Amino acid sequence: MTRALIIGDMPFGSYQVSPEQAFENAAILMQAGAQVAKLEGGAPMVETVRFLVERGIRCVPIWV
């Protein structure tokens, strides 16, 4: 059986304030069934992505 990967797109403003804010909102996505969190922002988001991954949140960073 083939299963789809569910990617939750984090909306603008839900992760830019702090890595802690990003974690809280990514956790909500995971609880709703997402398997990966997608966020945009390029180099300024590197530390946020690292923070999330270190806490078990898989990410798809989009470098725009």
VOMAR-644420 format. One record per residue (C-alpha): y, z, x; residue in one letter. Coordinates in steps of 0.2 Angstrom, whole numbers. Example, Ala and Ser with C-alpha at 12.3 -4.5 7.8 and 13.67 -1.06 7.14 Angstrom:
residues 2
<rec><v>-22</v><w>39</w><u>62</u><aa>a</aa></rec>
<rec><v>-5</v><w>36</w><u>68</u><aa>s</aa></rec>
This chain:
residues 64
<rec><v>0</v><w>0</w><u>0</u><aa>m</aa></rec>
<rec><v>17</v><w>-5</w><u>7</u><aa>t</aa></rec>
<rec><v>32</v><w>8</w><u>4</u><aa>r</aa></rec>
<rec><v>50</v><w>5</w><u>6</u><aa>a</aa></rec>
<rec><v>61</v><w>14</w><u>17</u><aa>l</aa></rec>
<rec><v>75</v><w>23</w><u>7</u><aa>i</aa></rec>
<rec><v>92</v><w>23</w><u>16</u><aa>i</aa></rec>
<rec><v>106</v><w>34</w><u>9</u><aa>g</aa></rec>
<rec><v>123</v><w>27</w><u>12</u><aa>d</aa></rec>
<rec><v>135</v><w>41</w><u>16</u><aa>m</aa></rec>
<rec><v>152</v><w>37</w><u>8</u><aa>p</aa></rec>
<rec><v>168</v><w>37</w><u>17</u><aa>f</aa></rec>
<rec><v>175</v><w>55</w><u>18</u><aa>g</aa></rec>
<rec><v>158</v><w>63</w><u>17</u><aa>s</aa></rec>
<rec><v>155</v><w>65</w><u>36</u><aa>y</aa></rec>
<rec><v>172</v><w>62</w><u>45</u><aa>q</aa></rec>
<rec><v>179</v><w>80</w><u>45</u><aa>v</aa></rec>
<rec><v>165</v><w>88</w><u>55</u><aa>s</aa></rec>
<rec><v>147</v><w>87</w><u>60</u><aa>p</aa></rec>
<rec><v>143</v><w>102</w><u>49</u><aa>e</aa></rec>
<rec><v>151</v><w>92</w><u>34</u><aa>q</aa></rec>
<rec><v>140</v><w>77</w><u>39</u><aa>a</aa></rec>
<rec><v>125</v><w>88</w><u>39</u><aa>f</aa></rec>
<rec><v>128</v><w>96</w><u>22</u><aa>e</aa></rec>
<rec><v>130</v><w>79</w><u>14</u><aa>n</aa></rec>
<rec><v>116</v><w>71</w><u>23</u><aa>a</aa></rec>
<rec><v>105</v><w>85</w><u>17</u><aa>a</aa></rec>
<rec><v>110</v><w>82</w><u>-1</u><aa>i</aa></rec>
<rec><v>105</v><w>64</w><u>2</u><aa>l</aa></rec>
<rec><v>88</v><w>69</w><u>9</u><aa>m</aa></rec>
<rec><v>85</v><w>81</w><u>-5</u><aa>q</aa></rec>
<rec><v>88</v><w>66</w><u>-17</u><aa>a</aa></rec>
<rec><v>75</v><w>56</w><u>-9</u><aa>g</aa></rec>
<rec><v>83</v><w>47</w><u>5</u><aa>a</aa></rec>
<rec><v>73</v><w>46</w><u>21</u><aa>q</aa></rec>
<rec><v>88</v><w>40</w><u>33</u><aa>v</aa></rec>
<rec><v>107</v><w>42</w><u>32</u><aa>a</aa></rec>
<rec><v>118</v><w>28</w><u>36</u><aa>k</aa></rec>
<rec><v>135</v><w>31</w><u>42</u><aa>l</aa></rec>
<rec><v>149</v><w>20</w><u>50</u><aa>e</aa></rec>
<rec><v>162</v><w>23</w><u>63</u><aa>g</aa></rec>
<rec><v>157</v><w>18</w><u>80</u><aa>g</aa></rec>
<rec><v>160</v><w>28</w><u>96</u><aa>a</aa></rec>
<rec><v>170</v><w>42</w><u>87</u><aa>p</aa></rec>
<rec><v>154</v><w>46</w><u>77</u><aa>m</aa></rec>
<rec><v>142</v><w>48</w><u>92</u><aa>v</aa></rec>
<rec><v>143</v><w>67</w><u>92</u><aa>e</aa></rec>
<rec><v>140</v><w>68</w><u>73</u><aa>t</aa></rec>
<rec><v>125</v><w>56</w><u>74</u><aa>v</aa></rec>
<rec><v>118</v><w>67</w><u>89</u><aa>r</aa></rec>
<rec><v>121</v><w>83</w><u>78</u><aa>f</aa></rec>
<rec><v>112</v><w>76</w><u>63</u><aa>l</aa></rec>
<rec><v>97</v><w>69</w><u>74</u><aa>v</aa></rec>
<rec><v>95</v><w>86</w><u>83</u><aa>e</aa></rec>
<rec><v>93</v><w>94</w><u>66</u><aa>r</aa></rec>
<rec><v>80</v><w>82</w><u>59</u><aa>g</aa></rec>
<rec><v>91</v><w>69</w><u>50</u><aa>i</aa></rec>
<rec><v>86</v><w>52</w><u>54</u><aa>r</aa></rec>
<rec><v>102</v><w>40</w><u>55</u><aa>c</aa></rec>
<rec><v>107</v><w>22</w><u>55</u><aa>v</aa></rec>
<rec><v>124</v><w>22</w><u>63</u><aa>p</aa></rec>
<rec><v>134</v><w>6</w><u>60</u><aa>i</aa></rec>
<rec><v>146</v><w>2</w><u>74</u><aa>w</aa></rec>
<rec><v>161</v><w>-6</w><u>66</u><aa>v</aa></rec>
